[in-house]
């Protein structure tokens, strides 16, 4: 990088992980529960002998823990192989069960790619999709969402909080409108569960354990009692005929332990992380020219912020920050190709390039946030000089 290379002093220190929205580091409670369950929870929970009954008890206890955090009944909770599978099952199962009501689907423009891809598949198979836009903070207008509902609407989808910019969505208002219209509401709560309470009133919910410090490969599907749902997959005896395949008992046990622990810590950790994120939101536009902090300033997740820098390629900024010891996200956070422009930022009408998503893990340290804020301006300046950009 020649004369514009960062001095060695900037490279000093341990590496810092600021990408908890992609995956939260494994919670100590999950690690302990996982190791214990690997020793004693490996037997088939569907069998009748002692070892199997022990596995079944562990699985049911994990289900009850998750249900308690979510405020639902244990028999409404099923464990899946991922949050994405939970999304697919929730949407496709509801759409299949309500085909007589109609084939109209409502989604917001800023849903996770798993939701939007499912909507595209529904459309290819003859269904109709209405996409509800958002404002510049990434938030759906409750009135516009309600207006999209029709007599033939089979399902409506609204995330609890946006995965890229942290904006909280009006779930309670959307749920009220759906209830009045007789339409089930599906909520993708992957980014919210364990961090903020999800408003009640929804019909189906999906979440992902690795987002809250559980192990990867475990998702949660919730189908409330009385909600019409029919599996879109060949019938299987597992998980109340909702999720096929052998249950991952150790994974479910660890996921439940992490969720319960994170939820217990929420009242202390959330304000602390929110203060640190507030520090970033305040400092970045004051120390870097031509930068835009996006997402709602108040109605937001406590641990996440995104900002976009003009004249800086997102890939280059991501690489430079990684070289300086900071693991962050850049570009679209919900597609395999992170170099693609973010559909979320496009829907918001804000800068779609040079964007950085900082999402703090539960044990983020103020000193690391301060060091990030110290090295960021020089990193952006170096990249702008390398690109030949002139910033007044």
LONULUM-304111 format. One record per atom (N, C-alpha, C, O): residue in one letter; x, y, z. Coordinates in steps of 0.05 Angstrom, whole numbers, plus 5000, padded with zeros to 4 digits. Layout:
! residues N
aXYZ;...
***
This chain:
! residues 392
x501749765000;x500050005000;x501750255000;x500750475000;x504450215000;x506250434998;x506150625021;x505950545044;x506350885015;x506451085037;x503851115051;x503751225073;x501651015039;x499051035052;x498450805071;x496350795083;x500350625074;x499950395092;x499650485121;x500850685129;x498050335136;x497750405164;x500250355179;x501650155174;x500950535198;x503350485214;x503050235231;x500850165238;x505350115238;x505149865254;x503649895280;x502349705289;x503650135292;x502250175317;x499250125315;x497950035334;x498150185291;x495350135286;x494649845285;x492349765289;x496649685278;x496149395275;x496449245301;x495749005302;x497349385322;x497849245347;x495249175361;x493149295355;x495348975379;x493048905394;x491648655383;x492148575361;x489848545399;x488448305391;x486248375370;x485448605367;x485448165356;x483348205336;x480648235350;x480148105371;x478948395339;x476448465351;x474148375333;x474148435309;x472148235345;x469948135329;x467548325333;x466448345355;x466748455311;x464448635312;x462348555291;x461348725276;x461748295289;x459848195270;x457848005283;x457247795272;x456848085306;x455047905322;x452447865307;x451047665313;x451648055290;x449048015276;x449247785256;x447147665249;x451647715247;x452047475230;x452047235248;x450647035241;x453547235269;x453647015288;x454847105314;x457047205315;x453347075336;x454347145362;x456146925372;x455546685369;x458446995384;x460246785395;x458746605414;x456846695428;x459446355415;x458146155432;x458146245461;x460146315472;x455746245473;x455446335500;x456546115519;x456245875513;x457946195541;x458945995559;x456845795569;x457445555572;x454445885572;x452245705581;x451645505559;x451045275565;x451845585534;x451445395512;x453645195510;x453144955506;x456145285514;x458345095513;x458144885535;x458544645529;x457544965559;x457244775581;x454944575575;x455244335580;x452644685566;x450344515561;x450944325538;x450044095538;x452344415517;x452844255494;x454644015501;x454143795493;x456744065517;x458543855524;x457143645541;x457643405538;x455443735559;x453943545576;x451943385559;x451743145563;x450643515540;x448643375524;x449943185504;x448642985496;x452343245495;x453743065477;x454342795491;x454542585479;x454742815517;x455342575533;x452742415538;x452942165538;x450542545543;x448142395552;x445642435535;x443642305540;x445842595514;x443442645498;x443642555470;x442342675452;x445242345464;x445642265437;x443642055427;x443342005403;x442141925446;x440341705438;x437841815424;x437142055427;x436541645409;x434141725394;x431841795412;x430841615427;x430942045413;x428842125432;x426141995425;x424242025441;x425941865402;x423341745395;x423041455406;x420941335404;x425241345417;x425141065427;x424141065456;x423841265469;x423740815466;x422540785493;x424440695515;x423640695538;x426840615508;x428740525529;x429840765544;x429440995536;x431240705566;x432040915585;x433741135573;x433141375578;x435741065557;x437441265545;x435841455527;x436241695526;x433941335512;x432341495494;x430441675509;x430041905502;x429341575531;x427541745547;x429041975559;x428042195562;x431641925566;x433242145576;x433642365555;x433542595561;x434042275530;x434342475508;x431742625504;x431742865500;x429442485506;x426842615502;x426442825524;x425343035519;x427142755549;x426842945571;x428543195566;x427543415570;x430943155556;x432743385551;x431543555529;x431643805530;x430543425508;x429443575485;x426943735494;x426543965487;x425243605510;x422743745519;x423443975538;x422144175538;x425543935554;x426344145572;x427344385556;x426844615563;x428944335535;x429944545518;x427644695505;x427644935502;x425644545496;x423344665483;x421844845502;x420945065494;x421544755526;x420144915547;x421745175553;x420545385557;x424345155553;x426045395559;x425645605537;x425145835542;x425745515512;x425345695489;x422545815490;x422146055486;x420545645495;x417845735496;x417445945518;x415946145514;x418745915541;x418546105563;x419546375555;x418346585561;x421846385541;x423046635532;x421146775512;x420847015513;x420046615494;x418346725473;x415546785482;x413946915468;x414746685505;x412046725515;x409946565501;x407746655497;x410746315493;x408846145479;x408645875493;x410045825513;x407045695483;x406745425494;x408945245483;x409745285459;x410045065499;x412144885489;x411244725464;x412944675446;x408744645462;x407944485439;x407544655414;x406844555393;x408044915416;x408045095392;x410845125380;x411145235359;x412845025394;x415645055387;x416744805374;x416444585385;x418144835351;x419544615338;x422344705333;x422844935326;x424244515335;x427044575328;x427544495299;x426744285290;x428944665285;x429644615257;x432644605254;x434144635274;x433644565229;x436444555224;x437744825221;x440244845220;x436145035218;x437245305215;x434945505216;x432545425214;x435645755219;x433545965217;x432345985189;x429946035187;x433945935169;x432945945142;x430845725137;x428845775125;x431445485147;x429445265145;x426845345159;x424645285150;x427145465183;x424745555197;x423145755181;x420645735181;x424445935168;x423046135151;x421545985129;x419246035124;x422945815115;x421745665092;x419345505101;x417245515088;x419645365123;x417445195133;x415045375142;x412745305136;x415645585156;x413445765165;x411845875142;x409445855141;x413245985122;x411846115100;x410445915082;x408145945076;x411945715073;x410845515055;x408545355068;x406545295055;x408845295093;x406745145107;x404245305110;x402045205107;x404445565116;x402145735119;x400845785092;x398345775090;x402445835072;x401345875045;x399845625035;x397745645022;x400945395040;x399645145031;x397045105046;x395145015034;x397045155072;x394645105088;x392345295081;x390045235086;x393045525070;x391045735065;x390545785036;x389746005028;x390945585019;x390545624991;x387645684984;x387145834965;x385745585000;x382945644994;x382345945000;x380646054987;x383846055019;x383346345025;x384446515002;x383346734997;x386546424990;x387746584968;x390646524965;x391846364980;x391946644945;x394746604940;x396346864940;x398446884928;x395247054955;x396547314957;x398347324981;x397547245003;x400747424978;x402747434999;x403747725002;x404247854982;x403947815026;x405048085032;x407648065046;x407947915066;x409748205036;x412348215050;x413348505049;x412448665033;x415148565067;x416448835066;x418848815048;x419948605042;x419649045038;x421949065019;x424549005032;x426548955018;x424748995058;x427248965072;x427548705087;x429148675105;x425848505080;x426048245093;x428648115086;x430048185067;x429347915103;x431747755098;x431447605071;x429147555063;x433647545059;x433547415033;x431947155033;x430747075013;x432047005056;x430546755057;x427546805054;x426146635042;x426547025064;x423747095061;x423147175032;x421247085020;x424847345021;x424447444994;x424747224973;x423247214953;x426547044977;x426846814959;x424446634960;x423646524939;x423346594983;x420946434986;x418646574972;x416946444959;x418446844974;x416346994960;x416646964930;x414746934915;x419146964920;x419646934892;x418746654882;x417646634861;x419346454898;x418546184891;x415446164890;x414346034873;x414146294909;x411246294910;x410146434885;x408146344873;x411446644876;x410546784853;x410946614827;x409246614810;x413146474826;x413746304803;x411646084801;x411045984779;x410446004823;x408545794823;x405645894820;x403745744825;x405346144812;x402746254807;x401546434828;x399346534825;x403046464850;x402046644871;x402546934865;x403947004846;x401447114880;x401747394877;x403047514902;x402347444924;x404947704898;x406447814920;x406148124919;x406548244898;x405548244942;x405648534945;x407948594964;x408148494986;x409748774954;x412048854970;x411449134981;x411049324966;x411549155007;x411049415020;x413749555025;x415549445037;x413949805016;x416349955019;x416850055047;x415250015066;x419150195051;x419950295077;x420750585074;x421150685052;x421050725096;x421951005096;x425051005096;x426350795095;x426251235098;x429151255097;x430551145122;x432951105122;x428951085143;x430050955166;x429850645164;x430750505182;x428550555143;x428250265139;x425750155153;x425549915158;x423850325160;x421550245175;x419050245158;x418550425143;x417450035161;x414950005147;x412850195159;x412750225184;x411250325143;x408950475152;x406650285158;x405750145141;x405750275184;x403650085191;x401150115174;x399849915167;x400450365167;x398050405151;x398450295123;x396550175111;x400750325111;x401350215085;x401349905085;x400349775067;x402449795107;x402449505110;x399549405112;x398849205099;x397949535128;x395149455131;x393649475104;x391949315098;x394249685089;x392849735063;x393549515043;x392049475024;x395749385046;x396649175027;x395048915031;x395048745013;x393748885054;x392248635060;x389648635043;x388248845041;x388948405033;x386548375016;x384948135025;x385947975041;x382548105015;x380947865022;x382247605014;x381747405027;x383947604994;x385247364985;x388147334995;x389647174985;x388847505015;x391547485026;x391747235044;x390247205063;x393647065037;x394046815052;x395946855076;x395646725096;x397847035073;x399947075093;x401247345090;x401547445068;x401947465112;x403547715113;x406047665128;x406047515148;x408247795120;x410847745132;x412048015140;x412248205123;x412948035164;x414348285173;x416448205194;x415848095215;x418948265188;x421148215207;x420748375233;x419548585232;x421848275254;x421648425279;x423648655280;x423048865291;x425948615268;x428048825266;x429748775242;x430148545235;x430648985230;x432248945205;x435048855212;x436348955230;x435948655197;x438448525201;x440848685191;x443148635199;x440348885174;x442549045164;x442849315178;x445149415181;x440649445185;x440849715197;x439749725225;x440049935238;x438549515235;x437649495263;x434949625269;x434149615292;x433649735249;x431049865254;x428949665264;x428549455252;x427549745285;x425349575295;x422849635279;x422249865273;x421449415271;x419049445255;x416549455273;x416649365295;x414449575262;x411949605278;x410349335279;x408149325267;x411449145292;x410148875292;x407448885306;x405548755296;x407249025328;x404649035342;x402449145325;x400249045324;x403049365311;x401049495293;x400349305270;x398049285262;x402449185258;x401948995236;x400248765245;x398448665231;x400848665269;x399348435279;x396448505284;x394648345278;x395948745293;x393148835297;x391648855271;x389348765269;x392948965250;x391748975224;x391148705212;x389048655201;x393048525216;x392748245206;x390448105220;x388847965208;x390348145246;x388248015262;x385448115252;x383647965250;x385248375247;x382748485238;x381948385210;x379548355204;x383948325194;x383548225167;x383347925165;x382747805144;x383847785188;x383747495188;x386147375173;x385847155161;x388447505173;x390847415159;x392947345180;x393547505197;x394247115178;x396447045196;x398847215190;x399447275167;x400347295211;x402747455208;x405147285215;x405347165237;x407047265196;x409547125202;x411747335208;x412047525194;x413147285230;x415347465239;x417947325239;x418347115252;x419847425223;x422647325224;x423947485246;x424547725244;x424447345269;x425547475293;x428447405298;x429347405321;x429847325277;x432647225280;x434447425294;x436047355311;x434147685288;x435847885300;x434947985327;x436448105342;x432447925334;x431348045359;x431347855382;x431847945405;x430847595378;x430447415400;x432847415419;x435147375410;x432347455444;x434447465464;x435647735468;x437147775488;x435047925450;x436148195452;x434048405459;x434548575476;x431748385447;x429448555454;x426948375453;x426948165440;x424948455467;x422448305467;x421048345441;x420848565431;x419948125430;x418448135405;x415548185413;x414348025428;x414248395402;x411448445409;x409648205402;x410248055383;x407548165417;x405747935413;x403847995391;x403748215380;x402247795384;x400147825364;x400747675338;x398947655321;x403147585334;x403847445310;x402847155310;x402047055331;x402847035287;x401846755284;x404046555281;x403846325291;x406146625267;x408446445262;x411046605266;x411146855262;x413146475276;x415646605281;x417946425275;x417746175278;x420146535265;x422646385260;x424946525274;x425046775276;x426846365284;x429246485296;x431546295292;x431246065283;x433946385298;x436446235293;x438246245316;x439046455326;x439046005326;x440545995352;x443246125351;x444146245370;x444646115328;x447346225328;x447346535329;x449446655333;x444946655325;x444746945327;x444747025357;x445347265363;x444046845375;x443946925403;x446046785420;x445846785445;x447946655408;x450146535423;x449746235426;x451246105441;x447846115412;x447545825411;x449245715389;x450645865375;x449245455386;x450845325365;x449545365337;x447145405335;x451145355316;x450045365289;x448545105284;x449044905297;x446745115264;x445344875257;x442844825273;x441844605274;x441945025288;x439445005303;x437745255298;x438545475302;x435245205289;x433345415285;x430845355302;x430545145313;x429045555303;x426645525318;x424245615300;x424345825288;x422245445299;x419745495285;x417545495306;x417245305321;x415945705307;x413645715325;x411145755308;x410945935292;x409245575312;x406645595300;x404545605322;x404245415337;x403245835325;x401345865347;x398945685344;x398145625322;x397745615366;x395345445366;x393145585350;x392645825353;x391745435334;x389545545318;x390345655292;x388645715275;x392945675286;x393945775261;x394045545241;x395145335247;x392845585218;x392845375198;x395645345185;x396845545176;x396645105186;x399345055175;x399444765166;x398544585180;x400644715143;x400944445132;x403644415121;x404544585105;x405044215129;x407844175120;x408044165090;x406544025077;x409944325079;x410444315050;x412244085042;x412744055018;x413143925061;x415043715056;x413643445060;x411543435072;x414843225050;x413642965055;x413342915085;x415043005101;x411242785093;x410642745122;x412842595136;x414042405125;x413442675160;x415442545177;x414442545206;x412942725213;x415242355221;x414142325248;x415442515268;x414442555290;x417642645261;x419142805280;x417943075284;x416543185267;x418543185307;x417843465314;x414943525307;x414343725293;x413143355317;x410243405313;x409543425284;x407743575276;x410943275267;x410543265238;x411043535224;x410243575202;x412543705238;x413143965225;x415843975212;x416244095191;x417843835225;x420643855215;x421643565212;x421743415231;x422343485187;x423343215183;x426143185193;x427743375194;x426842935199;x429642865206;x430142835235;x428542915252;x432342705242;x433142645269;x433642895284;x435143075275;x432542925308;x432843165324;x435743195334;x437043005342;x436743435333;x439343505343;x439043585373;x438943815380;x438943375390;x438343425418;x440543595431;x439943785444;x443143525428;x445143695440;x445043985431;x445444175447;x444544025405;x444444295394;x442044445406;x442344685413;x439744315408;x437344445419;x437844515449;x437044735458;x439044335464;x439644385492;x441444635495;x441044805512;x443544635479;x445444865480;x444145125471;x444645335483;x442445105451;x441145345441;x439245465463;x439245705467;x437745285476;x435945375497;x437445495520;x436645695532;x439745375528;x441345485550;x442445765543;x442345935560;x443345795519;x444446055511;x442246265510;x442646495519;x439846195500;x437646385498;x436746475526;x436246705531;x436446275544;x435546345571;x437646525585;x436846715599;x440246465581;x442346635593;x442346915582;x442547105596;x442246935555;x442247195542;x439847365550;x440047605555;x437547225552;x435147375560;x435347475589;x434447695595;x436547315606;x436847405634;x438747635636;x438547805654;x440647655617;x442647865617;x441748115603;x443048325604;x439548095589;x438648305570;x438348585583;x439148785572;x437248595607;x436748845620;x439248995627;x439249245629;x441448855630;x444048975636;x445649025610;x446749245606;x445748825593;x447448845569;x446349035548;x447849185536;x443649035544;x442549195523;x443149495526;x443949625507;x442749615550;x443449895553;x446449955549;x447150165537;x448149765558;x450949815554;x451749805525;x453249975516;x450749615510;x451349595481;x450049825466;x451249935448;x447649905474;x446350135461;x448050385465;x448150555446;x449250425488;x450950665492;x453350655474;x454150865464;x454550425471;x456850395454;x456150445424;x457650575410;x453850345416;x452950395389;x452250685385;x452850805364;x451150815406;x450651095404;x453151255401;x453251465387;x455351155413;x457951285411;x458851285382;x459851475371;x458451055368;x459251025340;x457451205323;x458451345305;x454851195328;x453051365312;x453751665314;x453351805294;x454651745337;x455352025341;x458052105329;x458352305316;x460051925333;x462751995326;x463351975296;x464852135285;x462351775283;x463051715255;x462451955237;x464252045223;x460052075237;x459552295220;x460952555228;x461252735212;x461952565253;x463452805262;x466352785255;x467752995254;x467452555250;x470252515244;x470852435215;x473152435207;x468752375200;x469152295172;x467252445154;x464852445160;x468252575134;x466552725116;x465152535096;x466052315091;x462852625086;x461352475066;x460752185076;x461351995062;x459552175099;x458751915110;x455851935119;x454952145128;x454451715116;x451551715123;x451051485143;x451551245136;x450151545166;x449351345186;x446351275180;x444751455179;x445751025177;x443050945168;x441650785190;x442850695209;x439050765187;x437450625207;x436150825227;x437151045229;x434050735240;x432650915259;x434450975283;x435650795294;x434751235291;x436551305313;x435651205340;x437251175358;x433051155343;x431951075369;x430550805369;x431050635386;x428850755349;x427450505347;x429350305333;x429050255309;x431150195348;x433250035336;x434149815356;x433649825380;x435449615345;x436749415361;x439049545377;x440249735368;x439649445401;x441649585418;x444549535409;x446249685417;x445049335392;x447849255387;x448749305358;x450949215351;x447249445342;x447849455313;x447649735302;x445849885309;x449549795284;x449450055269;x450750005242;x452649855239;x449650145222;x450850135195;x451250425186;x449650605190;x453550465173;x454150725160;x455450675133;x456650475128;x455050875115;x456050855088;x457951085082;x457351315089;x460151025069;x462151225063;x462351265033;x462751075018;x461951515024;x462251574995;x465151534987;x466951565002;x465451464961;x468151444949;x469851214960;x472251214956;x468551024974;x470150794984;x468650534977;x466350494985;x469950354962;x468750094956;x468449934982;x470249924999;x466049814986;x465549665010;x467549445015;x468349395038;x468249294993;x470149074996;x472849175006;x474049045024;x473749394996;x476349505004;x476249595033;x478249545048;x474149715041;x473949805069;x473749575088;x475049575109;x472249365080;x472149125097;x474948995100;x475648925122;x476348985078;x479048855078;x480949025095;x482548915111;x480849285093;x482649465108;x482049445138;x483949435154;x479549435145;x478849415173;x479649145185;x480449125208;x479448945168;x480348675177;x483348685182;x484348565201;x484748815164;x487748835167;x488448985192;x490548935205;x486749175200;x487249325225;x486249175250;x486549275272;x485048945246;x484248775268;x481348775275;x480648685297;x479548875258;x476748895264;x475148735243;x475248785219;x473648545253;x471848385236;x469048505236;x467648505256;x468348625213;x465748745210;x464548645183;x465848515168;x461948715179;x460648645154;x460548885135;x460649115145;x460448835110;x460249045090;x458548945067;x458748705060;x457049115054;x455249025033;x452848895044;x452248925068;x451448745027;x449048615036;x449748395056;x451448225050;x448448395079;x449148205100;x447547945099;x447847775116;x445747925079;x444047685079;x444147535052;x442347385046;x446347585037;x446647425013;x449447305014;x451247395028;x449747094998;x452346954998;x454547124986;x456847114995;x453747294967;x455747464954;x455547744967;x453747894960;x457347804985;x457148055000;x457848294983;x457648524992;x458748254958;x459348474941;x456948584926;x457048794914;x454748444928;x452248534915;x451248774931;x451448784955;x450048974917;x448849194931;x446649104949;x445248904943;x446349234972;x444449154992;x441649224983;x441049454977;x439849034982;x437049084975;x435649254997;x433749394992;x436649225021;x435549375044;x436149675040;x434449845042;x438749735035;x439450015032;x438250135007;x437450375007;x437949974986;x436650074962;x433750144968;x432750354959;x432349974983;x429550024989;x429250275006;x427250415005;x431250335023;x431250575040;x431950825025;x431351045034;x433150795001;x433951034986;x436351174997;x436651414994;x438151015009;x440651135020;x443051025004;x442750864986;x445451105012;x447851024998;x448150725000;x447850605022;x448750584978;x448850294978;x451750194976;x452149954975;x453750364975;x456450274972;x458150384995;x457350585008;x460450265000;x462150355021;x460850325048;x461450485066;x459150125052;x457650105077;x458949905096;x460049705087;x458749965121;x459849795143;x457649745163;x456349935173;x457249495170;x455449425192;x457149335216;x458549145214;x456849485237;x458149415262;x456049295281;x454049435287;x456449055290;x454548925309;x456148805332;x457748625328;x455648915355;x457248855378;x456448595392;x454048555397;x458248415398;x457648175414;x457048255443;x457448485451;x456048065458;x455048125485;x457248235503;x456648395521;x459748165499;x461948245516;x463748465503;x466048485510;x462648615484;x464148825471;x465249015492;x463949095511;x467749105488;x469049275507;x469149565497;x469749605473;x468649755514;x468850035505;x471550115493;x471650265474;x473749995504;x476350065493;x476649975464;x477950115448;x475349755457;x475549655429;x473849835411;x474649895388;x471549925421;x469950115405;x471550375401;x471450485379;x472850475421;x474350715419;x476650685399;x477250865384;x477950455400;x480150405381;x479150395352;x480450495334;x476850265349;x475550255322;x475050545312;x475650605289;x473950715329;x473350985321;x475951145316;x475851345302;x478051065328;x480651195324;x481851135297;x482951305284;x481750875289;x483050795264;x481350835240;x482350855218;x478750855243;x476850865220;x477351105203;x477551075178;x477551355213;x477851585195;x480351565177;x480151625153;x482551475188;x485051445172;x484651225151;x485651255128;x483351015158;x482850795139;x481250895115;x481850835092;x479151045121;x477451155100;x479051345083;x478851345058;x480651515095;x482151715081;x484151575062;x484551665039;x485551365072;x487451225055;x486151105031;x487151115008;x483850985035;x482450855012;x481451064992;x481451014968;x480551295002;x479651504984;x482051614968;x481751664944;x484351634980;x486651734965;x487451524945;x488251594922;x487351274952;x488151054934;x486251044910;x486950974888;x483651124915;x481651124893;x481651384877;x480251404858;x483351574886;x483551824872;x481152014878;x480652194863;x479751964901;x477452124907;x478352384921;x480252374937;x477052594915;x477652854928;x475252934945;x473052984935;x475752954971;x473553014989;x474153295000;x476153345013;x472353474996;x472653755006;x472053765035;x472153985047;
***
